[in-house]
Amino acid sequence: MSPLLLLCVILLYFGLLLGVTYFTSSDDSNMTFFKANQNSPWYVVAFGMIGASLSGVTFISVPGWVDSTKFSYLQIVIGYFLGYLVIAYVLLPLYYKMNLISIYEYLKIRFGNGSHKTGAFFFLLSRILIASFRLFLVASVLQYFVLDALGVRFEITVVLSVMFIWLYSFRGGIKTIVWTDTLQTFFMLAAVVTATFMILDQLSFSLSDFVATDQYKRYSKTIFTEDIRQKSHWFKSLLGGMFIAIAMTGLDQDNMQKNLTCKNLKDAQKNMVSLGFVLIPVNLIFLFLGTLLFTYANQFQVEIPKVNGSVKTDLLFPEIALNQELGIGFGLVFILGLIAAAYSSADSALTSLTTSFSIDFLNIESRTKNKKKIRKLIHLLFSGLLILIIIAYEYILEDNVISSLLLVSSYTYGPLLGLFSFGLFTRFMVRENWVWLISVLSIILSYLLNEYAEMLFDGYQFGYEILLVNGLFTFIGLFLIRQKRVQSKI
């Protein structure tokens, strides 16, 4: 498929996003940028959050994960739903009652500046790494299948990708993102459904016929009950998924910032619960697509691409879509779905990074001058930082991207889980000067425990429940540095 044609489609797509920006960013005040004037329809936020929650990682990496892990990822997704219920009925009422812009302002009110800065720092670290993971995957695909043929260097691909996001988000911020994410979720879901039926047609199967085949049964095992020591055991996956959702969504400024643009708490809760329901069948579609991709690859002897000598199952979907002569239509569907999935999460990440740094570290709302100029400068600086980290990933990242993303999240979100839990379930104050050290030590202990678990615990392998352990280490550490005085109920 012509790389030049694909490039033209990409440019037209960004033109469409800029059109949405034109109608949503007439007011570029800080309150519009941070909270969309708290006037977003809940169903628009919920639909847009599907794409933001899935991202380009799900679009490519989840289907590519099927060969090694079958449908075990669905166990984690069901855990997500349980986590969303906790967010809806425990965390969102707190955030709305306190009328927060950045959710880490809660830590300042509950404990003080040290905890506030520590929590905001770990969000910034987590979100920068995760957003970079997601954009790295998309930039790699565009480079491998489109821009290499045009002689464009990877570094240029990354710069252009990030600057496109900056261009349509720097004025309207979260107000623009709520609406562009809705558009991008539509393109992503349309793409994955269309791709599924197009591959079924290539394999000469109907949907019901393929489900009855041995090829489907080979990959579709979902519930793993055999050995609790293994990472894929259902209980560990369910528990890990629940706390990943609580930490990566409920304690994450990126996702909560969208929820806080809803008109009231009830609307925000409807948004969160409906999102949890919808994500289960949507992820099932991606896993089903993975079985089709590997079945197609086996039947037509498609070689899984290698990058720097390493097999990259993440690239099987784009390899089949763009290099197997399935027609222009299939390639265009794939590119539109990929870009929509990737940028629906990356654009909000950039906005939330700007919001958190402006509110939590610069206290921008208390300033009397240049508030808008400072916000725009921070937005630009974070764009530059994303570019540098994505380029660095080109040389250091080896594992499947979604596996790497969830593992990193288990470490960096642990301190946030511990801090918020200690604040919600105790009334103790803590010695502020020690909070950052407790958080760092929790990550180190979690990492060491994960590395040596098999040796120490008779072959036991930690899955993503290591996040819960990490949060527990932080909770225990905070208890050890507690003060005698307690805070009155917030």
NUBA-703531 format. One record per residue (C-alpha): residue in three letters; x, y, z. Coordinates in steps of 0.1 Angstrom, whole numbers, plus 2048, in hexadecimal, padded with zeros to 3 digits. Each point is the difference from the previous one (the first is absolute). Layout:
! NUBA-703531
alaXYZ
...
***
This chain:
! NUBA-703531
met800800800
ser80D8227F7
pro81181281D
leu7F88217F0
leu7DA7F8800
leu8017F6824
leu812820809
cys7E58147EE
val7E57EE814
ile812807820
leu8028257F7
leu7DB8017F7
tyr7F87F0821
phe81381B814
gly7EF81A7EB
leu7DF7F280D
leu80C803824
leu80B8237FA
gly7DD8077F4
val7F27F4821
thr819815812
tyr7F481F7EE
phe7DD7FC80E
thr80A7F6823
ser81C818809
ser7F28237FB
asp804804825
asp8247F880A
ser7FE80A824
asn8117EB81B
met7DF7F480E
thr7F57F47DE
phe8227EF7FB
phe7FF7EF822
lys7DB7F8806
ala7ED8087DF
asn7EB817816
gln7F17E080F
asn7E67FE7E5
ser8087DF7ED
pro7E37E87F9
trp8087E0813
tyr7F87E97E2
val8198137EA
val81A7FD81B
ala7F97DA804
phe8027F97DB
gly8208137FC
met8107EF81E
ile7FC7DF7EE
gly81B80A7E7
ala81581181B
ser7FF7E1816
leu8097E97E4
ser81A8147EC
gly8167F57E4
val80F7E6817
thr7DF7ED802
phe7FA8047DA
ile8217EF7F7
ser8107F081F
val7E17ED80F
pro7FA7ED7DF
gly8267FA7FF
trp7FF7F2823
val7E77E47F8
asp81A7E87F4
ser8137FE821
thr7E480781A
lys7E07F57EE
phe7E181380D
ser80E804824
tyr8008267FB
leu7DA7FF803
gln8057F6825
ile812821806
val7E48137ED
ile7E57F1817
gly81680C81D
tyr7FF8227F0
phe7DA801803
leu8027F9826
gly81981C803
tyr7E98187ED
leu7E57F981A
val81880B81C
ile80981F7EC
ala7DB8097FA
tyr7F47FC824
val81F807815
leu8188187EE
leu7E98157E9
pro7EA80B81D
leu81F80D812
tyr80D8127E2
tyr7DF8127F9
lys7FA809824
met822811802
asn7FC8107DE
leu8237F67F5
ile81280A7DF
ser81D7E9807
ile7F77E2814
tyr821802812
glu7F481F812
tyr7EE7E7816
leu8227F580E
lys809824808
ile7DF805813
arg8037DE811
phe8257FF809
gly81381F7F4
asn81880C7E5
gly8197E3802
ser7E67E57F8
his7F08177E6
lys8208047ED
thr8097DB804
gly7DF7F57F2
ala8018187E3
phe8237F67F8
phe7F87DB7FD
phe7E28097EA
leu8178147E9
leu81A7E47FF
ser7E57E67F9
arg7ED8137E6
ile81F80B7ED
leu80D7DC7FE
ile7DE7F27F6
ala7F881B7E6
ser8227FB7F2
phe7FB7DA7FE
arg7E08057EC
leu80D81A7E8
phe8207EC7FB
leu7EC7E37F4
val7ED8157E7
ala81F8137F4
ser8127DF7FB
val7E37F27EA
leu7FF8207EB
gln8257FF7FD
tyr8037DB7F7
phe7E37FF7E7
val7FD8247F2
leu81C818806
asp81F7EA7FC
ala7F67FD7DB
leu7FF8267FE
gly82280480F
val7F3811820
arg8157F9820
phe7EF7F281F
glu80881F814
ile7ED8167E7
thr7E37E8802
val7FE805826
val8048267FE
leu7E38037E7
ser7EA7E8813
val803813821
met7FE8227F0
phe7DF7F77EF
ile7F27F8822
trp80D82180E
leu7F18137E3
tyr7DC7F5806
ser8017FF826
phe81381F80B
arg7E38187FF
gly7E17ED80B
gly8117E6816
ile7E87E7810
lys7E18107F0
thr80F7F87DD
ile80C7DE80B
val7DD7F580C
trp7F38057DD
thr81E7F57EB
asp8017E0815
thr7DC7F97F7
leu8088027DB
gln81F7EB804
thr7EE7E5814
phe7E77FD7E4
phe81C7FB7E6
met8127E7816
leu7E27EA807
ala7F58027DB
ala8237F67F6
val8037E1816
val7DD7F37F7
thr8068067DB
ala8227EF802
thr7F17E2812
phe7E67F97E5
met8198077E4
ile8187E680D
leu7E47E7806
asp7F78057DB
gln8257FA7F6
leu7FF7DF814
ser7DE7F77F1
phe7EF7FD822
ser7E080E80E
leu80280D824
ser7EE7E180E
asp8147E87EB
phe82180E80B
val7F77FD825
ala7FA7DB7FB
thr8227FA7F1
asp81F7F0811
gln8138207F7
tyr7EA815815
lys8007E781D
arg8268007FF
tyr80182480A
ser7E0807813
lys8067F2822
thr7F681B818
ile7FF7F4824
phe8207F280F
thr7FB7ED820
glu81D7E67FF
asp81C80F814
ile7FD81F816
arg8268047FE
gln7FD8097DB
lys7FA8247F5
ser7E17F87EC
his7EC7F181D
trp7DD80E800
phe80080D824
lys8218127FC
ser7F580F7DF
leu7DE80B80E
leu81081081F
gly81C8107EB
gly7E780D7E7
met7EA80F81B
phe81D813810
ile80F80A7DF
ala7DE8107F7
ile7FE812822
ala82480D7FD
met8038077DB
thr7DD80F7FD
gly7F380A822
leu82180E80D
asp80B80D7DE
gln7FB8257F7
asp7FD7F77DB
asn7E17EB803
met7F181281D
gln8038227EF
lys7E77F47E6
asn7E87F481B
leu803821812
thr7F38127E1
cys7DE7F0805
lys7E481680D
asn7FC7EE821
leu80A7E1814
lys7E37EB7F4
asp8098057DC
ala8257F8807
gln7F57E0811
lys7EA7F67E3
asn81E8067E9
met8177EA815
val7E97E3805
ser7F57FF7DB
leu8258027F6
gly8077E1815
phe7E47EC7F0
val80A80A7DC
leu8257F8803
ile7FA7DB806
pro7EF7F87DD
val81781A7EF
asn8207EE80D
leu7F07DF7F7
ile7FE80C7DC
phe825809800
leu8097DD80E
phe7EA7F07E5
leu8128147E6
gly8217F380D
thr7F47DC7FA
leu7F880A7DC
leu8228107FB
phe8147E280C
thr7E97E87ED
tyr8058157E0
ala826801806
asn8017DA804
gln7EB7F97E2
phe8128177E8
gln8237FD80F
val80382480B
glu820806813
ile7FD814820
pro8158207FC
lys821804812
val81082080C
asn825800809
gly7FF7DA800
ser7E37FD818
val7DE7F17F6
lys7E581B804
thr7DD7F1802
asp7F4824804
leu8078047DB
leu7EC7E27F3
phe7E08147FC
pro81181C7EB
glu8147E67ED
ile7E07EF7F4
ala7ED8207FB
leu81A8127EC
asn8177E67F0
gln7EB7E27F6
glu7ED80F7E2
leu7DE800811
gly7F681F7EE
ile801826805
gly7E17FF815
phe80F7E981B
gly81F815802
leu7EC820804
val7EA7F181B
phe81E7F5813
ile8128217FE
leu7E181480B
gly7F97E981D
leu82480080C
ile8048267FF
ala7DE805810
ala8087E781C
ala82280F807
tyr7F8825800
ser7E07FC814
ser8167F781E
ala81F8157F8
asp7EE8217FC
ser7EF7FE822
ala8217F5810
leu81181F7F4
thr7E481580D
ser7FF7EF822
leu826804804
thr7FD8257F9
thr7E3803819
ser8117ED81C
phe8218127FD
ser7EE8227FE
ile7EA7FA81E
asp8157E9816
phe82280F7FB
leu7FB8237F4
asn7E0808812
ile7F68137E1
glu7DD80980C
ser80E81681C
arg8158157E7
thr7F48227F5
lys8138037DF
asn8087EB7E1
lys7ED7E280B
lys7F67F77DC
lys8238067F3
ile80F7E981B
arg7E77E47F8
lys8088017DB
leu8267FF807
ile7FC7E2817
his7EB7EF7E5
leu81C8057E7
leu81B7F5818
phe7EE7DF807
ser7FC7FB7DA
gly8268027FD
leu8057E881D
leu7E97E67F0
ile8148027E0
leu8217F9812
ile7F37E2814
ile7EF7F07E1
ile8218037ED
ala8127F081D
tyr7E77E2800
glu80C7F87DD
tyr8217F480F
ile7F57F1821
leu7DE7EF7FC
glu7FF7DB7F8
asp7E17F080F
asn7DC8007F3
val7F4824806
ile7E07F9814
ser8147E8817
ser81A81B805
leu7E581B806
leu7ED7ED81B
leu8217F6811
val80C824802
ser7DE80B80D
ser8017E681B
tyr81F81180E
thr7FA8257FB
tyr7DB80180B
gly8077EC820
pro80981E815
leu7E08127F4
leu7EB7E280A
gly811800822
leu7FD826806
phe7DB8027F7
ser7F77E1813
phe81180C820
gly7EF8227FC
leu7DD7F07FB
phe8017E4819
thr81480F81D
arg7FF822812
phe825801807
met81781C7F5
val8237F77F4
arg82380F802
glu8008127DF
asn8268007FB
trp8007DA7FE
val7E47FA7E8
trp8158017E0
leu8197E780F
ile7E57E880A
ser7F28017DC
val8227FA7F1
leu8087E3818
ser7DE7F07F8
ile8097FF7DB
ile8227F2807
leu7F27E5817
ser7E57F77E7
tyr8197FD7E4
leu8177E9815
leu7E37EB80C
asn7F47FC7DC
glu8237F77F4
tyr8077E581A
ala7DD7F3807
glu8057DF7ED
met81E7F8815
leu7F180B821
phe7DD7F37FD
asp8037DE7EE
gly7FC80C7DD
tyr7E581A806
gln7FF81B7E5
phe7F1822807
gly7E880D7E6
tyr7F2823801
glu7F57FA825
ile82380D807
leu7EF8237FE
leu7EB7F681F
val8207F5812
asn8118217F6
gly7E381480E
leu8007EB820
phe825807805
thr7F88257FD
phe7E37FD818
ile8157EE81A
gly81C81A7FC
leu7E881D805
phe7F37EE820
leu8247FE80D
ile8058267FB
arg7DE80A80D
gln7FC81B81A
lys7EC7FE820
arg7E881B7F6
val7E37F87E8
gln7EE8157E7
ser7DB808804
lys7EA7F07E6
ile8018127DE
***
